[in-house]
Amino acid sequence: MDQLIAIAFIALLIYFVVKVGSVLWRLAGVLFLLFIIYVYKDQFISQAQNFIANPDFGSLWQSVSGFFGNLFDKVSGFVSTVIE
């Protein structure tokens, strides 16, 4: 689940860096992206090998739907905290 959050964060970071357009922001974004890839590399490889050895699409769908449900709860909780 942490990997999915990291992937979503990376996607948002890439979008933000491209939209801002500053050279420094792009450099910082690329460096941060490389750092995240380096940190999660081993976990991603082991999970990919595990999924290839034993593909379980039902469990994958349940994990993805649970991730988006938790993400929505966290975002709505954050927004309600900011509004208060």
PyMOL Python script that loads the backbone (N, CA, C, O; Angstrom):
from pymol import cmd

cmd.read_pdbstr("""\
ATOM      1  N   MET A   1       0.821  -1.185   0.000  1.00  0.00           N
ATOM      2  CA  MET A   1       0.000   0.000   0.000  1.00  0.00           C
ATOM      3  C   MET A   1       0.871   1.258   0.000  1.00  0.00           C
ATOM      4  O   MET A   1       0.519   2.265  -0.613  1.00  0.00           O
ATOM      5  N   ASP A   2       2.001   1.190   0.687  1.00  0.00           N
ATOM      6  CA  ASP A   2       2.903   2.345   0.702  1.00  0.00           C
ATOM      7  C   ASP A   2       3.434   2.658  -0.688  1.00  0.00           C
ATOM      8  O   ASP A   2       3.653   3.819  -1.033  1.00  0.00           O
ATOM      9  N   GLN A   3       3.638   1.615  -1.479  1.00  0.00           N
ATOM     10  CA  GLN A   3       4.134   1.842  -2.834  1.00  0.00           C
ATOM     11  C   GLN A   3       3.109   2.588  -3.670  1.00  0.00           C
ATOM     12  O   GLN A   3       3.470   3.449  -4.473  1.00  0.00           O
ATOM     13  N   LEU A   4       1.838   2.268  -3.490  1.00  0.00           N
ATOM     14  CA  LEU A   4       0.800   2.959  -4.254  1.00  0.00           C
ATOM     15  C   LEU A   4       0.721   4.427  -3.868  1.00  0.00           C
ATOM     16  O   LEU A   4       0.524   5.291  -4.723  1.00  0.00           O
ATOM     17  N   ILE A   5       0.872   4.706  -2.589  1.00  0.00           N
ATOM     18  CA  ILE A   5       0.891   6.101  -2.144  1.00  0.00           C
ATOM     19  C   ILE A   5       2.103   6.809  -2.729  1.00  0.00           C
ATOM     20  O   ILE A   5       2.010   7.959  -3.160  1.00  0.00           O
ATOM     21  N   ALA A   6       3.245   6.118  -2.743  1.00  0.00           N
ATOM     22  CA  ALA A   6       4.448   6.725  -3.324  1.00  0.00           C
ATOM     23  C   ALA A   6       4.271   6.978  -4.815  1.00  0.00           C
ATOM     24  O   ALA A   6       4.714   8.007  -5.327  1.00  0.00           O
ATOM     25  N   ILE A   7       3.628   6.050  -5.513  1.00  0.00           N
ATOM     26  CA  ILE A   7       3.397   6.235  -6.948  1.00  0.00           C
ATOM     27  C   ILE A   7       2.470   7.415  -7.191  1.00  0.00           C
ATOM     28  O   ILE A   7       2.706   8.218  -8.094  1.00  0.00           O
ATOM     29  N   ALA A   8       1.408   7.524  -6.385  1.00  0.00           N
ATOM     30  CA  ALA A   8       0.499   8.666  -6.532  1.00  0.00           C
ATOM     31  C   ALA A   8       1.228   9.970  -6.231  1.00  0.00           C
ATOM     32  O   ALA A   8       1.027  10.971  -6.918  1.00  0.00           O
ATOM     33  N   PHE A   9       2.071   9.956  -5.208  1.00  0.00           N
ATOM     34  CA  PHE A   9       2.828  11.155  -4.856  1.00  0.00           C
ATOM     35  C   PHE A   9       3.812  11.523  -5.964  1.00  0.00           C
ATOM     36  O   PHE A   9       3.987  12.699  -6.283  1.00  0.00           O
ATOM     37  N   ILE A  10       4.443  10.524  -6.541  1.00  0.00           N
ATOM     38  CA  ILE A  10       5.379  10.773  -7.640  1.00  0.00           C
ATOM     39  C   ILE A  10       4.648  11.355  -8.841  1.00  0.00           C
ATOM     40  O   ILE A  10       5.141  12.278  -9.490  1.00  0.00           O
ATOM     41  N   ALA A  11       3.469  10.813  -9.134  1.00  0.00           N
ATOM     42  CA  ALA A  11       2.695  11.335 -10.263  1.00  0.00           C
ATOM     43  C   ALA A  11       2.308  12.790 -10.027  1.00  0.00           C
ATOM     44  O   ALA A  11       2.410  13.615 -10.935  1.00  0.00           O
ATOM     45  N   LEU A  12       1.867  13.107  -8.817  1.00  0.00           N
ATOM     46  CA  LEU A  12       1.530  14.499  -8.498  1.00  0.00           C
ATOM     47  C   LEU A  12       2.762  15.389  -8.540  1.00  0.00           C
ATOM     48  O   LEU A  12       2.687  16.535  -8.983  1.00  0.00           O
ATOM     49  N   LEU A  13       3.887  14.874  -8.086  1.00  0.00           N
ATOM     50  CA  LEU A  13       5.126  15.648  -8.116  1.00  0.00           C
ATOM     51  C   LEU A  13       5.552  15.936  -9.548  1.00  0.00           C
ATOM     52  O   LEU A  13       5.948  17.058  -9.865  1.00  0.00           O
ATOM     53  N   ILE A  14       5.472  14.938 -10.407  1.00  0.00           N
ATOM     54  CA  ILE A  14       5.829  15.145 -11.810  1.00  0.00           C
ATOM     55  C   ILE A  14       4.902  16.169 -12.449  1.00  0.00           C
ATOM     56  O   ILE A  14       5.357  17.052 -13.176  1.00  0.00           O
ATOM     57  N   TYR A  15       3.609  16.055 -12.182  1.00  0.00           N
ATOM     58  CA  TYR A  15       2.641  17.015 -12.726  1.00  0.00           C
ATOM     59  C   TYR A  15       2.961  18.428 -12.240  1.00  0.00           C
ATOM     60  O   TYR A  15       2.956  19.371 -13.031  1.00  0.00           O
ATOM     61  N   PHE A  16       3.241  18.580 -10.943  1.00  0.00           N
ATOM     62  CA  PHE A  16       3.533  19.894 -10.378  1.00  0.00           C
ATOM     63  C   PHE A  16       4.820  20.471 -10.960  1.00  0.00           C
ATOM     64  O   PHE A  16       4.875  21.655 -11.292  1.00  0.00           O
ATOM     65  N   VAL A  17       5.836  19.655 -11.082  1.00  0.00           N
ATOM     66  CA  VAL A  17       7.120  20.124 -11.608  1.00  0.00           C
ATOM     67  C   VAL A  17       6.973  20.580 -13.052  1.00  0.00           C
ATOM     68  O   VAL A  17       7.538  21.603 -13.439  1.00  0.00           O
ATOM     69  N   VAL A  18       6.228  19.840 -13.842  1.00  0.00           N
ATOM     70  CA  VAL A  18       6.035  20.226 -15.240  1.00  0.00           C
ATOM     71  C   VAL A  18       5.212  21.505 -15.336  1.00  0.00           C
ATOM     72  O   VAL A  18       5.494  22.360 -16.175  1.00  0.00           O
ATOM     73  N   LYS A  19       4.199  21.645 -14.486  1.00  0.00           N
ATOM     74  CA  LYS A  19       3.361  22.840 -14.534  1.00  0.00           C
ATOM     75  C   LYS A  19       4.112  24.080 -14.059  1.00  0.00           C
ATOM     76  O   LYS A  19       3.933  25.159 -14.624  1.00  0.00           O
ATOM     77  N   VAL A  20       4.937  23.947 -13.043  1.00  0.00           N
ATOM     78  CA  VAL A  20       5.677  25.108 -12.536  1.00  0.00           C
ATOM     79  C   VAL A  20       6.674  25.575 -13.579  1.00  0.00           C
ATOM     80  O   VAL A  20       6.763  26.773 -13.847  1.00  0.00           O
ATOM     81  N   GLY A  21       7.415  24.675 -14.165  1.00  0.00           N
ATOM     82  CA  GLY A  21       8.275  24.993 -15.285  1.00  0.00           C
ATOM     83  C   GLY A  21       9.626  25.575 -14.936  1.00  0.00           C
ATOM     84  O   GLY A  21      10.427  25.800 -15.843  1.00  0.00           O
ATOM     85  N   SER A  22       9.918  25.824 -13.704  1.00  0.00           N
ATOM     86  CA  SER A  22      11.213  26.376 -13.334  1.00  0.00           C
ATOM     87  C   SER A  22      12.282  25.290 -13.433  1.00  0.00           C
ATOM     88  O   SER A  22      12.026  24.122 -13.140  1.00  0.00           O
ATOM     89  N   VAL A  23      13.458  25.684 -13.843  1.00  0.00           N
ATOM     90  CA  VAL A  23      14.559  24.730 -13.987  1.00  0.00           C
ATOM     91  C   VAL A  23      14.931  24.131 -12.635  1.00  0.00           C
ATOM     92  O   VAL A  23      15.216  22.937 -12.542  1.00  0.00           O
ATOM     93  N   LEU A  24      14.931  24.948 -11.596  1.00  0.00           N
ATOM     94  CA  LEU A  24      15.274  24.435 -10.267  1.00  0.00           C
ATOM     95  C   LEU A  24      14.234  23.434  -9.776  1.00  0.00           C
ATOM     96  O   LEU A  24      14.582  22.409  -9.190  1.00  0.00           O
ATOM     97  N   TRP A  25      12.949  23.733 -10.015  1.00  0.00           N
ATOM     98  CA  TRP A  25      11.909  22.799  -9.599  1.00  0.00           C
ATOM     99  C   TRP A  25      12.011  21.499 -10.377  1.00  0.00           C
ATOM    100  O   TRP A  25      11.801  20.418  -9.826  1.00  0.00           O
ATOM    101  N   ARG A  26      12.330  21.603 -11.646  1.00  0.00           N
ATOM    102  CA  ARG A  26      12.472  20.379 -12.443  1.00  0.00           C
ATOM    103  C   ARG A  26      13.651  19.549 -11.954  1.00  0.00           C
ATOM    104  O   ARG A  26      13.548  18.327 -11.853  1.00  0.00           O
ATOM    105  N   LEU A  27      14.754  20.193 -11.655  1.00  0.00           N
ATOM    106  CA  LEU A  27      15.919  19.478 -11.145  1.00  0.00           C
ATOM    107  C   LEU A  27      15.610  18.833  -9.794  1.00  0.00           C
ATOM    108  O   LEU A  27      15.952  17.674  -9.562  1.00  0.00           O
ATOM    109  N   ALA A  28      14.964  19.590  -8.904  1.00  0.00           N
ATOM    110  CA  ALA A  28      14.603  19.039  -7.596  1.00  0.00           C
ATOM    111  C   ALA A  28      13.631  17.873  -7.751  1.00  0.00           C
ATOM    112  O   ALA A  28      13.741  16.871  -7.045  1.00  0.00           O
ATOM    113  N   GLY A  29      12.692  18.003  -8.666  1.00  0.00           N
ATOM    114  CA  GLY A  29      11.731  16.932  -8.894  1.00  0.00           C
ATOM    115  C   GLY A  29      12.382  15.675  -9.430  1.00  0.00           C
ATOM    116  O   GLY A  29      12.048  14.571  -9.002  1.00  0.00           O
ATOM    117  N   VAL A  30      13.300  15.829 -10.354  1.00  0.00           N
ATOM    118  CA  VAL A  30      13.996  14.671 -10.917  1.00  0.00           C
ATOM    119  C   VAL A  30      14.849  13.999  -9.851  1.00  0.00           C
ATOM    120  O   VAL A  30      14.876  12.771  -9.763  1.00  0.00           O
ATOM    121  N   LEU A  31      15.540  14.786  -9.045  1.00  0.00           N
ATOM    122  CA  LEU A  31      16.353  14.207  -7.970  1.00  0.00           C
ATOM    123  C   LEU A  31      15.484  13.472  -6.955  1.00  0.00           C
ATOM    124  O   LEU A  31      15.844  12.390  -6.490  1.00  0.00           O
ATOM    125  N   PHE A  32      14.339  14.060  -6.613  1.00  0.00           N
ATOM    126  CA  PHE A  32      13.440  13.409  -5.662  1.00  0.00           C
ATOM    127  C   PHE A  32      12.860  12.131  -6.259  1.00  0.00           C
ATOM    128  O   PHE A  32      12.719  11.127  -5.562  1.00  0.00           O
ATOM    129  N   LEU A  33      12.528  12.165  -7.540  1.00  0.00           N
ATOM    130  CA  LEU A  33      12.015  10.978  -8.208  1.00  0.00           C
ATOM    131  C   LEU A  33      13.054   9.861  -8.202  1.00  0.00           C
ATOM    132  O   LEU A  33      12.716   8.705  -7.947  1.00  0.00           O
ATOM    133  N   LEU A  34      14.304  10.191  -8.478  1.00  0.00           N
ATOM    134  CA  LEU A  34      15.368   9.190  -8.433  1.00  0.00           C
ATOM    135  C   LEU A  34      15.547   8.630  -7.024  1.00  0.00           C
ATOM    136  O   LEU A  34      15.802   7.437  -6.857  1.00  0.00           O
ATOM    137  N   PHE A  35      15.413   9.479  -6.022  1.00  0.00           N
ATOM    138  CA  PHE A  35      15.520   9.025  -4.634  1.00  0.00           C
ATOM    139  C   PHE A  35      14.393   8.051  -4.290  1.00  0.00           C
ATOM    140  O   PHE A  35      14.638   7.010  -3.680  1.00  0.00           O
ATOM    141  N   ILE A  36      13.165   8.383  -4.676  1.00  0.00           N
ATOM    142  CA  ILE A  36      12.024   7.509  -4.389  1.00  0.00           C
ATOM    143  C   ILE A  36      12.179   6.173  -5.114  1.00  0.00           C
ATOM    144  O   ILE A  36      11.896   5.121  -4.542  1.00  0.00           O
ATOM    145  N   ILE A  37      12.622   6.210  -6.352  1.00  0.00           N
ATOM    146  CA  ILE A  37      12.838   4.968  -7.098  1.00  0.00           C
ATOM    147  C   ILE A  37      13.914   4.128  -6.420  1.00  0.00           C
ATOM    148  O   ILE A  37      13.778   2.908  -6.325  1.00  0.00           O
ATOM    149  N   TYR A  38      14.979   4.766  -5.950  1.00  0.00           N
ATOM    150  CA  TYR A  38      16.054   4.041  -5.269  1.00  0.00           C
ATOM    151  C   TYR A  38      15.554   3.409  -3.968  1.00  0.00           C
ATOM    152  O   TYR A  38      15.920   2.279  -3.644  1.00  0.00           O
ATOM    153  N   VAL A  39      14.722   4.135  -3.227  1.00  0.00           N
ATOM    154  CA  VAL A  39      14.242   3.632  -1.939  1.00  0.00           C
ATOM    155  C   VAL A  39      13.288   2.452  -2.129  1.00  0.00           C
ATOM    156  O   VAL A  39      13.386   1.458  -1.409  1.00  0.00           O
ATOM    157  N   TYR A  40      12.370   2.552  -3.086  1.00  0.00           N
ATOM    158  CA  TYR A  40      11.344   1.523  -3.248  1.00  0.00           C
ATOM    159  C   TYR A  40      11.697   0.466  -4.287  1.00  0.00           C
ATOM    160  O   TYR A  40      10.866  -0.388  -4.600  1.00  0.00           O
ATOM    161  N   LYS A  41      12.903   0.506  -4.823  1.00  0.00           N
ATOM    162  CA  LYS A  41      13.309  -0.415  -5.888  1.00  0.00           C
ATOM    163  C   LYS A  41      13.212  -1.873  -5.455  1.00  0.00           C
ATOM    164  O   LYS A  41      12.620  -2.684  -6.167  1.00  0.00           O
ATOM    165  N   ASP A  42      13.767  -2.214  -4.331  1.00  0.00           N
ATOM    166  CA  ASP A  42      13.785  -3.605  -3.883  1.00  0.00           C
ATOM    167  C   ASP A  42      12.384  -4.118  -3.582  1.00  0.00           C
ATOM    168  O   ASP A  42      12.050  -5.252  -3.925  1.00  0.00           O
ATOM    169  N   GLN A  43      11.565  -3.288  -2.943  1.00  0.00           N
ATOM    170  CA  GLN A  43      10.202  -3.706  -2.635  1.00  0.00           C
ATOM    171  C   GLN A  43       9.388  -3.902  -3.904  1.00  0.00           C
ATOM    172  O   GLN A  43       8.607  -4.848  -4.001  1.00  0.00           O
ATOM    173  N   PHE A  44       9.564  -3.020  -4.868  1.00  0.00           N
ATOM    174  CA  PHE A  44       8.826  -3.143  -6.122  1.00  0.00           C
ATOM    175  C   PHE A  44       9.229  -4.409  -6.868  1.00  0.00           C
ATOM    176  O   PHE A  44       8.377  -5.128  -7.389  1.00  0.00           O
ATOM    177  N   ILE A  45      10.521  -4.674  -6.918  1.00  0.00           N
ATOM    178  CA  ILE A  45      11.000  -5.859  -7.632  1.00  0.00           C
ATOM    179  C   ILE A  45      10.491  -7.130  -6.965  1.00  0.00           C
ATOM    180  O   ILE A  45      10.056  -8.053  -7.653  1.00  0.00           O
ATOM    181  N   SER A  46      10.539  -7.192  -5.637  1.00  0.00           N
ATOM    182  CA  SER A  46      10.080  -8.400  -4.949  1.00  0.00           C
ATOM    183  C   SER A  46       8.575  -8.597  -5.117  1.00  0.00           C
ATOM    184  O   SER A  46       8.119  -9.728  -5.288  1.00  0.00           O
ATOM    185  N   GLN A  47       7.802  -7.522  -5.071  1.00  0.00           N
ATOM    186  CA  GLN A  47       6.358  -7.671  -5.262  1.00  0.00           C
ATOM    187  C   GLN A  47       6.021  -8.040  -6.699  1.00  0.00           C
ATOM    188  O   GLN A  47       5.096  -8.817  -6.935  1.00  0.00           O
ATOM    189  N   ALA A  48       6.753  -7.497  -7.659  1.00  0.00           N
ATOM    190  CA  ALA A  48       6.514  -7.849  -9.061  1.00  0.00           C
ATOM    191  C   ALA A  48       6.847  -9.322  -9.299  1.00  0.00           C
ATOM    192  O   ALA A  48       6.104 -10.014  -9.994  1.00  0.00           O
ATOM    193  N   GLN A  49       7.946  -9.808  -8.736  1.00  0.00           N
ATOM    194  CA  GLN A  49       8.306 -11.219  -8.890  1.00  0.00           C
ATOM    195  C   GLN A  49       7.274 -12.119  -8.218  1.00  0.00           C
ATOM    196  O   GLN A  49       6.926 -13.173  -8.748  1.00  0.00           O
ATOM    197  N   ASN A  50       6.788 -11.704  -7.054  1.00  0.00           N
ATOM    198  CA  ASN A  50       5.770 -12.478  -6.353  1.00  0.00           C
ATOM    199  C   ASN A  50       4.483 -12.527  -7.164  1.00  0.00           C
ATOM    200  O   ASN A  50       3.842 -13.576  -7.242  1.00  0.00           O
ATOM    201  N   PHE A  51       4.096 -11.405  -7.769  1.00  0.00           N
ATOM    202  CA  PHE A  51       2.868 -11.373  -8.561  1.00  0.00           C
ATOM    203  C   PHE A  51       3.013 -12.203  -9.834  1.00  0.00           C
ATOM    204  O   PHE A  51       2.065 -12.868 -10.251  1.00  0.00           O
ATOM    205  N   ILE A  52       4.188 -12.169 -10.452  1.00  0.00           N
ATOM    206  CA  ILE A  52       4.408 -12.965 -11.664  1.00  0.00           C
ATOM    207  C   ILE A  52       4.372 -14.454 -11.330  1.00  0.00           C
ATOM    208  O   ILE A  52       3.843 -15.253 -12.103  1.00  0.00           O
ATOM    209  N   ALA A  53       4.934 -14.829 -10.183  1.00  0.00           N
ATOM    210  CA  ALA A  53       4.945 -16.233  -9.785  1.00  0.00           C
ATOM    211  C   ALA A  53       3.550 -16.720  -9.403  1.00  0.00           C
ATOM    212  O   ALA A  53       3.204 -17.873  -9.658  1.00  0.00           O
ATOM    213  N   ASN A  54       2.747 -15.845  -8.793  1.00  0.00           N
ATOM    214  CA  ASN A  54       1.415 -16.230  -8.333  1.00  0.00           C
ATOM    215  C   ASN A  54       0.443 -15.084  -8.603  1.00  0.00           C
ATOM    216  O   ASN A  54       0.137 -14.314  -7.693  1.00  0.00           O
ATOM    217  N   PRO A  55      -0.047 -14.958  -9.838  1.00  0.00           N
ATOM    218  CA  PRO A  55      -0.946 -13.836 -10.138  1.00  0.00           C
ATOM    219  C   PRO A  55      -2.303 -14.019  -9.456  1.00  0.00           C
ATOM    220  O   PRO A  55      -2.978 -15.030  -9.651  1.00  0.00           O
ATOM    221  N   ASP A  56      -2.682 -13.044  -8.669  1.00  0.00           N
ATOM    222  CA  ASP A  56      -3.948 -13.072  -7.947  1.00  0.00           C
ATOM    223  C   ASP A  56      -4.654 -11.744  -8.199  1.00  0.00           C
ATOM    224  O   ASP A  56      -4.491 -10.789  -7.439  1.00  0.00           O
ATOM    225  N   PHE A  57      -5.442 -11.694  -9.275  1.00  0.00           N
ATOM    226  CA  PHE A  57      -6.067 -10.442  -9.671  1.00  0.00           C
ATOM    227  C   PHE A  57      -7.171 -10.013  -8.707  1.00  0.00           C
ATOM    228  O   PHE A  57      -7.437  -8.819  -8.565  1.00  0.00           O
ATOM    229  N   GLY A  58      -7.814 -10.972  -8.045  1.00  0.00           N
ATOM    230  CA  GLY A  58      -8.841 -10.623  -7.061  1.00  0.00           C
ATOM    231  C   GLY A  58      -8.244  -9.861  -5.897  1.00  0.00           C
ATOM    232  O   GLY A  58      -8.793  -8.850  -5.459  1.00  0.00           O
ATOM    233  N   SER A  59      -7.133 -10.340  -5.404  1.00  0.00           N
ATOM    234  CA  SER A  59      -6.449  -9.656  -4.305  1.00  0.00           C
ATOM    235  C   SER A  59      -5.901  -8.315  -4.760  1.00  0.00           C
ATOM    236  O   SER A  59      -5.924  -7.342  -4.006  1.00  0.00           O
ATOM    237  N   LEU A  60      -5.407  -8.260  -5.995  1.00  0.00           N
ATOM    238  CA  LEU A  60      -4.894  -7.001  -6.533  1.00  0.00           C
ATOM    239  C   LEU A  60      -6.008  -5.969  -6.625  1.00  0.00           C
ATOM    240  O   LEU A  60      -5.817  -4.817  -6.237  1.00  0.00           O
ATOM    241  N   TRP A  61      -7.170  -6.368  -7.134  1.00  0.00           N
ATOM    242  CA  TRP A  61      -8.303  -5.447  -7.249  1.00  0.00           C
ATOM    243  C   TRP A  61      -8.746  -4.973  -5.867  1.00  0.00           C
ATOM    244  O   TRP A  61      -9.067  -3.798  -5.689  1.00  0.00           O
ATOM    245  N   GLN A  62      -8.766  -5.870  -4.897  1.00  0.00           N
ATOM    246  CA  GLN A  62      -9.161  -5.503  -3.543  1.00  0.00           C
ATOM    247  C   GLN A  62      -8.158  -4.516  -2.948  1.00  0.00           C
ATOM    248  O   GLN A  62      -8.560  -3.568  -2.274  1.00  0.00           O
ATOM    249  N   SER A  63      -6.884  -4.716  -3.180  1.00  0.00           N
ATOM    250  CA  SER A  63      -5.864  -3.796  -2.677  1.00  0.00           C
ATOM    251  C   SER A  63      -5.982  -2.426  -3.327  1.00  0.00           C
ATOM    252  O   SER A  63      -5.865  -1.404  -2.651  1.00  0.00           O
ATOM    253  N   VAL A  64      -6.213  -2.400  -4.636  1.00  0.00           N
ATOM    254  CA  VAL A  64      -6.327  -1.121  -5.342  1.00  0.00           C
ATOM    255  C   VAL A  64      -7.567  -0.367  -4.885  1.00  0.00           C
ATOM    256  O   VAL A  64      -7.499   0.836  -4.635  1.00  0.00           O
ATOM    257  N   SER A  65      -8.698  -1.057  -4.773  1.00  0.00           N
ATOM    258  CA  SER A  65      -9.919  -0.380  -4.330  1.00  0.00           C
ATOM    259  C   SER A  65      -9.784   0.077  -2.880  1.00  0.00           C
ATOM    260  O   SER A  65     -10.264   1.154  -2.527  1.00  0.00           O
ATOM    261  N   GLY A  66      -9.142  -0.722  -2.044  1.00  0.00           N
ATOM    262  CA  GLY A  66      -8.899  -0.299  -0.663  1.00  0.00           C
ATOM    263  C   GLY A  66      -7.985   0.902  -0.586  1.00  0.00           C
ATOM    264  O   GLY A  66      -8.180   1.788   0.247  1.00  0.00           O
ATOM    265  N   PHE A  67      -6.978   0.935  -1.458  1.00  0.00           N
ATOM    266  CA  PHE A  67      -6.068   2.076  -1.491  1.00  0.00           C
ATOM    267  C   PHE A  67      -6.815   3.357  -1.829  1.00  0.00           C
ATOM    268  O   PHE A  67      -6.649   4.372  -1.152  1.00  0.00           O
ATOM    269  N   PHE A  68      -7.644   3.318  -2.883  1.00  0.00           N
ATOM    270  CA  PHE A  68      -8.365   4.528  -3.269  1.00  0.00           C
ATOM    271  C   PHE A  68      -9.396   4.921  -2.223  1.00  0.00           C
ATOM    272  O   PHE A  68      -9.650   6.110  -2.027  1.00  0.00           O
ATOM    273  N   GLY A  69      -9.994   3.947  -1.549  1.00  0.00           N
ATOM    274  CA  GLY A  69     -10.910   4.261  -0.455  1.00  0.00           C
ATOM    275  C   GLY A  69     -10.186   4.948   0.687  1.00  0.00           C
ATOM    276  O   GLY A  69     -10.670   5.948   1.217  1.00  0.00           O
ATOM    277  N   ASN A  70      -9.025   4.422   1.072  1.00  0.00           N
ATOM    278  CA  ASN A  70      -8.238   5.041   2.140  1.00  0.00           C
ATOM    279  C   ASN A  70      -7.705   6.401   1.723  1.00  0.00           C
ATOM    280  O   ASN A  70      -7.658   7.328   2.530  1.00  0.00           O
ATOM    281  N   LEU A  71      -7.304   6.521   0.466  1.00  0.00           N
ATOM    282  CA  LEU A  71      -6.811   7.799  -0.032  1.00  0.00           C
ATOM    283  C   LEU A  71      -7.905   8.852   0.025  1.00  0.00           C
ATOM    284  O   LEU A  71      -7.652   9.988   0.427  1.00  0.00           O
ATOM    285  N   PHE A  72      -9.127   8.486  -0.376  1.00  0.00           N
ATOM    286  CA  PHE A  72     -10.247   9.424  -0.321  1.00  0.00           C
ATOM    287  C   PHE A  72     -10.532   9.831   1.117  1.00  0.00           C
ATOM    288  O   PHE A  72     -10.778  11.006   1.391  1.00  0.00           O
ATOM    289  N   ASP A  73     -10.500   8.865   2.044  1.00  0.00           N
ATOM    290  CA  ASP A  73     -10.726   9.185   3.455  1.00  0.00           C
ATOM    291  C   ASP A  73      -9.658  10.131   3.989  1.00  0.00           C
ATOM    292  O   ASP A  73      -9.973  11.068   4.722  1.00  0.00           O
ATOM    293  N   LYS A  74      -8.402   9.895   3.631  1.00  0.00           N
ATOM    294  CA  LYS A  74      -7.321  10.756   4.103  1.00  0.00           C
ATOM    295  C   LYS A  74      -7.428  12.155   3.520  1.00  0.00           C
ATOM    296  O   LYS A  74      -7.228  13.143   4.227  1.00  0.00           O
ATOM    297  N   VAL A  75      -7.742  12.242   2.228  1.00  0.00           N
ATOM    298  CA  VAL A  75      -7.871  13.557   1.592  1.00  0.00           C
ATOM    299  C   VAL A  75      -9.058  14.308   2.170  1.00  0.00           C
ATOM    300  O   VAL A  75      -8.948  15.501   2.454  1.00  0.00           O
ATOM    301  N   SER A  76     -10.191  13.637   2.349  1.00  0.00           N
ATOM    302  CA  SER A  76     -11.360  14.316   2.913  1.00  0.00           C
ATOM    303  C   SER A  76     -11.102  14.717   4.364  1.00  0.00           C
ATOM    304  O   SER A  76     -11.555  15.777   4.794  1.00  0.00           O
ATOM    305  N   GLY A  77     -10.386  13.895   5.123  1.00  0.00           N
ATOM    306  CA  GLY A  77     -10.025  14.270   6.492  1.00  0.00           C
ATOM    307  C   GLY A  77      -9.100  15.471   6.526  1.00  0.00           C
ATOM    308  O   GLY A  77      -9.252  16.354   7.370  1.00  0.00           O
ATOM    309  N   PHE A  78      -8.142  15.506   5.609  1.00  0.00           N
ATOM    310  CA  PHE A  78      -7.227  16.644   5.530  1.00  0.00           C
ATOM    311  C   PHE A  78      -7.971  17.917   5.148  1.00  0.00           C
ATOM    312  O   PHE A  78      -7.740  18.977   5.729  1.00  0.00           O
ATOM    313  N   VAL A  79      -8.864  17.807   4.170  1.00  0.00           N
ATOM    314  CA  VAL A  79      -9.627  18.983   3.736  1.00  0.00           C
ATOM    315  C   VAL A  79     -10.528  19.474   4.854  1.00  0.00           C
ATOM    316  O   VAL A  79     -10.640  20.682   5.062  1.00  0.00           O
ATOM    317  N   SER A  80     -11.171  18.572   5.577  1.00  0.00           N
ATOM    318  CA  SER A  80     -12.034  19.003   6.677  1.00  0.00           C
ATOM    319  C   SER A  80     -11.219  19.637   7.799  1.00  0.00           C
ATOM    320  O   SER A  80     -11.696  20.555   8.466  1.00  0.00           O
ATOM    321  N   THR A  81      -9.995  19.158   8.013  1.00  0.00           N
ATOM    322  CA  THR A  81      -9.126  19.770   9.021  1.00  0.00           C
ATOM    323  C   THR A  81      -8.705  21.164   8.589  1.00  0.00           C
ATOM    324  O   THR A  81      -8.653  22.079   9.411  1.00  0.00           O
ATOM    325  N   VAL A  82      -8.406  21.334   7.321  1.00  0.00           N
ATOM    326  CA  VAL A  82      -7.994  22.643   6.809  1.00  0.00           C
ATOM    327  C   VAL A  82      -9.155  23.622   6.856  1.00  0.00           C
ATOM    328  O   VAL A  82      -8.959  24.797   7.168  1.00  0.00           O
ATOM    329  N   ILE A  83     -10.364  23.155   6.549  1.00  0.00           N
ATOM    330  CA  ILE A  83     -11.534  24.031   6.538  1.00  0.00           C
ATOM    331  C   ILE A  83     -11.873  24.495   7.941  1.00  0.00           C
ATOM    332  O   ILE A  83     -12.275  25.644   8.129  1.00  0.00           O
ATOM    333  N   GLU A  84     -11.720  23.628   8.929  1.00  0.00           N
ATOM    334  CA  GLU A  84     -12.036  24.009  10.313  1.00  0.00           C
ATOM    335  C   GLU A  84     -11.054  24.994  10.783  1.00  0.00           C
ATOM    336  O   GLU A  84     -11.134  25.449  11.924  1.00  0.00           O
TER     337      GLU A  84
END
""", "prot")
cmd.dss("prot")
cmd.show_as("cartoon", "prot")
cmd.util.cbc("prot")
cmd.orient("prot")
